[in-house]
Amino acid sequence: MKNPANLAMVVILTGLSGVLDARGFMFAARSWPGGLLDWRMGLAAILSFVGGLSCYVLAVRFMHGLGVSSVAIQTGIWFIVTAVGVSLMDGSISSWTRTQQVVAIAVTLGIGWLAATTATPRL
């Protein structure tokens, strides 16, 4: 049986990474109003990305503990969490069509299935 503590850490750290990176994307989008750098927004973006990357690096350690060593799968997990975070933060998820929502769920399930079926068992 896989270690539930590893799974919990993956969920927590990947969630934090995705939220921090999503915030970084939101700050970065606001960092060039009128073509001039808003240093406060730019710095907030950088700090958010540093925090998100730090959490992601730690999450990968626990992914390895679950047998998820594929960089593509690790990145896919992060991508889904980050994309959902951005769409929730900017409110665009509420304007998605039913088809877009179904595709988002299918992609999420697909990445989850790949993570589960490609993991190297840990004894």
Stockholm file with secondary structure:
# STOCKHOLM 1.0

chainA/1-123         MKNPANLAMVVILTGLSGVLDARGFMFAARSWPGGLLDWRMGLAAILSFVGGLSCYVLAVRFMHGLGVSSVAIQTGIWFIVTAVGVSLMDGSISSWTRTQQVVAIAVTLGIGWLAATTATPRL
#=GR chainA/1-123 SS CCCHHHHHHHHHHHHHHHHHHHHHHHHHHTSCGGGSCCHHHHHHHHHHHHHHHHHHHHHHHHHHHTTCCCHHHHHHHHHHHHHHHHHHHSSGGGGCCHHHHHHHHHHHHHHHHHHHHHCCCCC
#=GC SS_cons         CCCHHHHHHHHHHHHHHHHHHHHHHHHHHTSCGGGSCCHHHHHHHHHHHHHHHHHHHHHHHHHHHTTCCCHHHHHHHHHHHHHHHHHHHSSGGGGCCHHHHHHHHHHHHHHHHHHHHHCCCCC
//
